[in-house]
Amino acid sequence: MRPGMKLLYGLMALALLLSVVLILNALGLIRFEAEEFQMAKNYALNLLEYNLELASEFKVPKTDLRVNLNYRRLKDQINNAGTPEELYHIILTEMKRFEQIIREQADINLANSLSQAILNDPRLGYLTESAEVTINFLADSTTIVGGEFLHQMTVDRILSYKVPSGLSLQTLTIVVDVSGNRPTTRIKEPLMAQDPLQHMQNQYMFLEQEFNNLRSLSGYGEMLGPGLIISLMDADGEIYDQNQIIHDVDVQQVVHYLYAGGARGISVGERRLTATSSIRCVGGPILINYQPVPVKPLVIKAVGDPEAMLEVVQPLLDSYVRERSLRVQVETVSELRLPGQPLR
C-alpha cells in the first residue's frame, strides 16, 4: 500500500475516534482533559498538512498564493483554538473549505494550462471563425471533441495531460475567439450548466470505469499488464528431506516479496489473491482461497514492473535453489492476464 494511502486511512480512523470523543464531551458524558485536547489539536494539524500534500498531488504548488494564505490562516486558527468545540468546528467547516480551495485551484491551473496550449497552437492564425474545443478527462482516457484545426503537436500535448485521481472527472470547454486583432481563449461554463444530460452520462462512464478499476485492484476483476511468471517445483530426483518440497510458507514468502516489489495483482495456480485470501497446506495439497492448486509446477503470476519485482524476489528464489535444491523458473512477459476472484 502506498504511504499516502496508509496516512489517509490512519487519519480517517483518527477522525472517527475524535468525532466520538468530541460528541461525548459535548453531551457532558466525559470530561475532555488537556491531554485529549492536545490530541485533537495534533490531529487537526496533521489533517492540515495532509491537505497541503494533497495540493501537490493535484499539481498545485505549495507556494501558490491562494493556497498558502489559506493554509497559514487555518493553521493560526487551530493553534489559537481554546476549546474542543472550536477545533471540532474548524475540522468540520474550515478544513473542508480549505480542501475545496485546493480542488478549485487545481481546476483553474488545469484550465489555464490547456488554454495556453491551444493559444500557442501554430495553426491558430489560420482559423477564420471562432470555435470550441471540449476536453473530457475520464478515469482512464482523454478525448477531444472539436479542435480539428489544432496541430497534432497540440493534440498530443493535451492528450498527455495526466489528471490526478482526485480530479478524475473533468470536462472542459475552451472557446477560441478570432474576432479581434488576435486570437483569444476563454473557459466556457461547466458542462453541468451547458448540458446536464451529457454531464450525467460522463459521470456514469467515469463511475463505471472507476468501479472496474477498483474491482481489478481488489482482485475481483481481471487485470492486464506486464509482469512475471514464476514456476516453483520440488527438487529433482529422490526426495529425502522435507526441505526439498515446496511448502505453503514458500509461496507466502514469494507473494510477500512480489508485493514488496510493487506487484499490483497476483495469482497463484490461476487463483487471484485478494485481501482475504489464504495460502495454506492441509495434509498435502496447497490451498489457495481454500481450493487446491496444481503444484507440478506451482505457478505464481504477478502484474507490475517486472524489473522492480525481480530485484526484490530474485535473492529469495536464489536461496531456494542454492540451499534447498528447489527448481525455479522465472519468465518476464510484456502482457499478462490475471483472472478475477469470483465473489461468493
VOTOR-211106 format. One record per residue (C-alpha): residue in one letter; x, y, z. Coordinates in steps of 0.1 Angstrom, whole numbers. Layout:
REM residues N
type:a, east:X, north:Y, up:Z;
...
//
This chain:
REM residues 344
type:m, east:0, north:0, up:0;
type:r, east:13, north:34, up:-8;
type:p, east:25, north:56, up:21;
type:g, east:0, north:83, up:12;
type:m, east:-29, north:58, up:14;
type:k, east:-17, north:45, up:48;
type:l, east:-16, north:81, up:61;
type:l, east:-51, north:87, up:47;
type:y, east:-66, north:56, up:63;
type:g, east:-49, north:65, up:96;
type:l, east:-62, north:100, up:95;
type:m, east:-97, north:87, up:87;
type:a, east:-96, north:63, up:117;
type:l, east:-84, north:90, up:140;
type:a, east:-111, north:114, up:127;
type:l, east:-138, north:88, up:136;
type:l, east:-123, north:84, up:171;
type:l, east:-120, north:121, up:176;
type:s, east:-156, north:127, up:165;
type:v, east:-169, north:102, up:190;
type:v, east:-148, north:117, up:218;
type:l, east:-159, north:153, up:209;
type:i, east:-196, north:143, up:208;
type:l, east:-194, north:126, up:242;
type:n, east:-177, north:156, up:256;
type:a, east:-204, north:179, up:242;
type:l, east:-231, north:158, up:258;
type:g, east:-212, north:160, up:291;
type:l, east:-207, north:122, up:293;
type:i, east:-170, north:126, up:296;
type:r, east:-145, north:153, up:306;
type:f, east:-122, north:165, up:279;
type:e, east:-89, north:167, up:297;
type:a, east:-58, north:186, up:285;
type:e, east:-42, north:155, up:270;
type:e, east:-72, north:147, up:248;
type:f, east:-75, north:183, up:238;
type:q, east:-38, north:183, up:226;
type:m, east:-45, north:150, up:207;
type:a, east:-74, north:168, up:189;
type:k, east:-52, north:197, up:181;
type:n, east:-24, north:174, up:168;
type:y, east:-50, north:156, up:146;
type:a, east:-62, north:189, up:132;
type:l, east:-27, north:200, up:123;
type:n, east:-19, north:166, up:108;
type:l, east:-50, north:169, up:87;
type:l, east:-40, north:203, up:76;
type:e, east:-6, north:190, up:65;
type:y, east:-22, north:161, up:47;
type:n, east:-44, north:186, up:27;
type:l, east:-12, north:205, up:18;
type:e, east:3, north:173, up:4;
type:l, east:-30, north:168, up:-15;
type:a, east:-23, north:201, up:-32;
type:s, east:10, north:187, up:-45;
type:e, east:-8, north:156, up:-58;
type:f, east:-32, north:179, up:-76;
type:k, east:-3, north:197, up:-92;
type:v, east:-9, north:229, up:-71;
type:p, east:24, north:243, up:-58;
type:k, east:26, north:247, up:-21;
type:t, east:38, north:283, up:-28;
type:d, east:5, north:291, up:-46;
type:l, east:-6, north:324, up:-31;
type:r, east:-42, north:314, up:-26;
type:v, east:-34, north:280, up:-11;
type:n, east:-6, north:294, up:11;
type:l, east:-26, north:322, up:25;
type:n, east:-55, north:299, up:35;
type:y, east:-31, north:273, up:49;
type:r, east:-15, north:299, up:72;
type:r, east:-48, north:313, up:82;
type:l, east:-62, north:279, up:91;
type:k, east:-30, north:269, up:110;
type:d, east:-34, north:300, up:131;
type:q, east:-70, north:292, up:138;
type:i, east:-60, north:257, up:150;
type:n, east:-32, north:269, up:172;
type:n, east:-54, north:296, up:187;
type:a, east:-83, north:273, up:194;
type:g, east:-91, north:272, up:231;
type:t, east:-118, north:246, up:234;
type:p, east:-126, north:212, up:218;
type:e, east:-157, north:227, up:203;
type:e, east:-137, north:252, up:184;
type:l, east:-114, north:225, up:170;
type:y, east:-144, north:204, up:161;
type:h, east:-160, north:234, up:142;
type:i, east:-127, north:241, up:124;
type:i, east:-123, north:205, up:112;
type:l, east:-159, north:202, up:100;
type:t, east:-161, north:236, up:83;
type:e, east:-128, north:254, up:77;
type:m, east:-108, north:223, up:68;
type:k, east:-134, north:212, up:43;
type:r, east:-133, north:247, up:28;
type:f, east:-95, north:245, up:25;
type:e, east:-97, north:212, up:6;
type:q, east:-123, north:228, up:-17;
type:i, east:-100, north:257, up:-24;
type:i, east:-72, north:233, up:-33;
type:r, east:-95, north:215, up:-57;
type:e, east:-107, north:248, up:-72;
type:q, east:-72, north:260, up:-77;
type:a, east:-63, north:227, up:-94;
type:d, east:-92, north:232, up:-118;
type:i, east:-81, north:267, up:-125;
type:n, east:-45, north:256, up:-131;
type:l, east:-56, north:228, up:-154;
type:a, east:-79, north:251, up:-174;
type:n, east:-52, north:278, up:-178;
type:s, east:-26, north:252, up:-189;
type:l, east:-49, north:238, up:-216;
type:s, east:-60, north:273, up:-227;
type:q, east:-24, north:283, up:-231;
type:a, east:-16, north:252, up:-250;
type:i, east:-43, north:260, up:-275;
type:l, east:-34, north:297, up:-277;
type:n, east:2, north:287, up:-286;
type:d, east:-10, north:264, up:-315;
type:p, east:9, north:273, up:-347;
type:r, east:-23, north:269, up:-368;
type:l, east:-44, north:293, up:-348;
type:g, east:-35, north:322, up:-371;
type:y, east:-53, north:304, up:-400;
type:l, east:-86, north:300, up:-381;
type:t, east:-113, north:321, up:-398;
type:e, east:-141, north:318, up:-373;
type:s, east:-145, north:312, up:-336;
type:a, east:-145, north:275, up:-325;
type:e, east:-149, north:254, up:-294;
type:v, east:-127, north:226, up:-281;
type:t, east:-142, north:202, up:-254;
type:i, east:-117, north:181, up:-235;
type:n, east:-131, north:151, up:-215;
type:f, east:-108, north:136, up:-188;
type:l, east:-123, north:103, up:-177;
type:a, east:-110, north:77, up:-154;
type:d, east:-86, north:61, up:-179;
type:s, east:-88, north:81, up:-211;
type:t, east:-88, north:116, up:-225;
type:t, east:-109, north:126, up:-255;
type:i, east:-111, north:158, up:-276;
type:v, east:-143, north:170, up:-292;
type:g, east:-139, north:197, up:-319;
type:g, east:-105, north:212, up:-324;
type:e, east:-100, north:198, up:-359;
type:f, east:-79, north:229, up:-366;
type:l, east:-53, north:221, up:-339;
type:h, east:-18, north:210, up:-349;
type:q, east:-11, north:174, up:-339;
type:m, east:16, north:186, up:-316;
type:t, east:-11, north:205, up:-296;
type:v, east:-34, north:175, up:-296;
type:d, east:-6, north:152, up:-283;
type:r, east:2, north:177, up:-256;
type:i, east:-35, north:178, up:-245;
type:l, east:-38, north:141, up:-245;
type:s, east:-7, north:137, up:-225;
type:y, east:-21, north:157, up:-195;
type:k, east:-25, north:134, up:-165;
type:v, east:-53, north:145, up:-142;
type:p, east:-49, north:134, up:-106;
type:s, east:-73, north:107, up:-94;
type:g, east:-90, north:131, up:-70;
type:l, east:-100, north:152, up:-100;
type:s, east:-107, north:123, up:-123;
type:l, east:-138, north:137, up:-140;
type:q, east:-131, north:170, up:-158;
type:t, east:-150, north:182, up:-188;
type:l, east:-136, north:215, up:-200;
type:t, east:-148, north:235, up:-230;
type:i, east:-124, north:262, up:-243;
type:v, east:-138, north:288, up:-267;
type:v, east:-113, north:302, up:-293;
type:d, east:-123, north:337, up:-304;
type:v, east:-107, north:351, up:-336;
type:s, east:-130, north:381, up:-340;
type:g, east:-104, north:405, up:-326;
type:n, east:-70, north:416, up:-337;
type:r, east:-55, north:384, up:-324;
type:p, east:-70, north:350, up:-312;
type:t, east:-81, north:347, up:-275;
type:t, east:-94, north:318, up:-254;
type:r, east:-118, north:316, up:-226;
type:i, east:-133, north:288, up:-205;
type:k, east:-169, north:281, up:-211;
type:e, east:-193, north:275, up:-182;
type:p, east:-191, north:239, up:-167;
type:l, east:-207, north:211, up:-186;
type:m, east:-233, north:206, up:-158;
type:a, east:-247, north:240, up:-167;
type:q, east:-243, north:235, up:-205;
type:d, east:-257, north:200, up:-209;
type:p, east:-269, north:183, up:-177;
type:l, east:-277, north:150, up:-196;
type:q, east:-242, north:148, up:-211;
type:h, east:-227, north:156, up:-177;
type:m, east:-246, north:127, up:-161;
type:q, east:-235, north:104, up:-189;
type:n, east:-199, north:114, up:-184;
type:q, east:-203, north:108, up:-147;
type:y, east:-218, north:74, up:-153;
type:m, east:-189, north:65, up:-176;
type:f, east:-164, north:76, up:-151;
type:l, east:-180, north:57, up:-122;
type:e, east:-182, north:26, up:-143;
type:q, east:-145, north:29, up:-152;
type:e, east:-136, north:36, up:-115;
type:f, east:-157, north:6, up:-104;
type:n, east:-139, north:-17, up:-129;
type:n, east:-105, north:-3, up:-118;
type:l, east:-114, north:-9, up:-81;
type:r, east:-126, north:-45, up:-89;
type:s, east:-93, north:-51, up:-107;
type:l, east:-71, north:-37, up:-79;
type:s, east:-90, north:-55, up:-52;
type:g, east:-86, north:-89, up:-70;
type:y, east:-122, north:-94, up:-80;
type:g, east:-118, north:-82, up:-116;
type:e, east:-95, north:-92, up:-144;
type:m, east:-61, north:-74, up:-145;
type:l, east:-38, north:-69, up:-176;
type:g, east:-3, north:-57, up:-178;
type:p, east:34, north:-66, up:-179;
type:g, east:47, north:-89, up:-152;
type:l, east:65, north:-121, up:-141;
type:i, east:56, north:-158, up:-142;
type:i, east:74, north:-177, up:-115;
type:s, east:72, north:-216, up:-115;
type:l, east:82, north:-234, up:-83;
type:m, east:90, north:-271, up:-83;
type:d, east:102, north:-297, up:-58;
type:a, east:138, north:-308, up:-60;
type:d, east:146, north:-332, up:-89;
type:g, east:150, north:-369, up:-83;
type:e, east:145, north:-388, up:-50;
type:i, east:133, north:-366, up:-21;
type:y, east:149, north:-373, up:12;
type:d, east:142, north:-341, up:30;
type:q, east:110, north:-322, up:35;
type:n, east:131, north:-291, up:28;
type:q, east:133, north:-301, up:-8;
type:i, east:95, north:-298, up:-12;
type:i, east:75, north:-267, up:-19;
type:h, east:55, north:-256, up:12;
type:d, east:28, north:-231, up:17;
type:v, east:52, north:-208, up:36;
type:d, east:74, north:-207, up:5;
type:v, east:45, north:-195, up:-16;
type:q, east:36, north:-169, up:11;
type:q, east:72, north:-156, up:10;
type:v, east:73, north:-152, up:-27;
type:v, east:39, north:-134, up:-27;
type:h, east:51, north:-110, up:1;
type:y, east:83, north:-103, up:-18;
type:l, east:64, north:-96, up:-50;
type:y, east:41, north:-72, up:-33;
type:a, east:71, north:-55, up:-17;
type:g, east:85, north:-51, up:-52;
type:g, east:54, north:-32, up:-63;
type:a, east:31, north:-60, up:-77;
type:r, east:-4, north:-46, up:-85;
type:g, east:-20, north:-81, up:-86;
type:i, east:-10, north:-117, up:-81;
type:s, east:-25, north:-151, up:-89;
type:v, east:-13, north:-185, up:-76;
type:g, east:-23, north:-215, up:-96;
type:e, east:-47, north:-193, up:-116;
type:r, east:-65, north:-182, up:-84;
type:r, east:-64, north:-145, up:-77;
type:l, east:-52, north:-132, up:-44;
type:t, east:-74, north:-107, up:-25;
type:a, east:-72, north:-90, up:9;
type:t, east:-89, north:-120, up:25;
type:s, east:-70, north:-148, up:6;
type:s, east:-54, north:-176, up:24;
type:i, east:-23, north:-197, up:13;
type:r, east:-21, north:-229, up:34;
type:c, east:-12, north:-265, up:32;
type:v, east:-36, north:-291, up:46;
type:g, east:-23, north:-327, up:46;
type:g, east:-6, north:-324, up:12;
type:p, east:-20, north:-301, up:-14;
type:i, east:-15, north:-263, up:-12;
type:l, east:-48, north:-245, up:-9;
type:i, east:-54, north:-210, up:-23;
type:n, east:-87, north:-195, up:-13;
type:y, east:-95, north:-229, up:2;
type:q, east:-91, north:-246, up:-31;
type:p, east:-62, north:-270, up:-41;
type:v, east:-40, north:-258, up:-70;
type:p, east:-15, north:-277, up:-92;
type:v, east:20, north:-279, up:-78;
type:k, east:39, north:-296, up:-106;
type:p, east:48, north:-268, up:-111;
type:l, east:32, north:-243, up:-88;
type:v, east:28, north:-211, up:-110;
type:i, east:27, north:-176, up:-95;
type:k, east:19, north:-147, up:-118;
type:a, east:23, north:-111, up:-108;
type:v, east:14, north:-79, up:-127;
type:g, east:36, north:-49, up:-122;
type:d, east:70, north:-36, up:-131;
type:p, east:90, north:-68, up:-139;
type:e, east:124, north:-53, up:-132;
type:a, east:114, north:-39, up:-98;
type:m, east:97, north:-71, up:-87;
type:l, east:125, north:-93, up:-99;
type:e, east:151, north:-71, up:-80;
type:v, east:133, north:-79, up:-47;
type:v, east:123, north:-115, up:-52;
type:q, east:154, north:-129, up:-70;
type:p, east:175, north:-133, up:-39;
type:l, east:148, north:-153, up:-23;
type:l, east:144, north:-175, up:-53;
type:d, east:182, north:-180, up:-55;
type:s, east:182, north:-191, up:-19;
type:y, east:156, north:-218, up:-27;
type:v, east:178, north:-232, up:-54;
type:r, east:211, north:-229, up:-35;
type:e, east:200, north:-241, up:-1;
type:r, east:172, north:-265, up:-8;
type:s, east:177, north:-276, up:-44;
type:l, east:142, north:-264, up:-54;
type:r, east:137, north:-258, up:-91;
type:v, east:127, north:-223, up:-101;
type:q, east:118, north:-208, up:-134;
type:v, east:112, north:-171, up:-140;
type:e, east:97, north:-155, up:-171;
type:t, east:93, north:-119, up:-179;
type:v, east:62, north:-111, up:-200;
type:s, east:50, north:-79, up:-216;
type:e, east:13, north:-88, up:-214;
type:l, east:0, north:-109, up:-186;
type:r, east:-36, north:-116, up:-177;
type:l, east:-48, north:-123, up:-141;
type:p, east:-83, north:-137, up:-136;
type:g, east:-107, north:-121, up:-111;
type:q, east:-116, north:-139, up:-79;
type:p, east:-153, north:-147, up:-81;
type:l, east:-175, north:-131, up:-54;
type:r, east:-190, north:-157, up:-31;
//
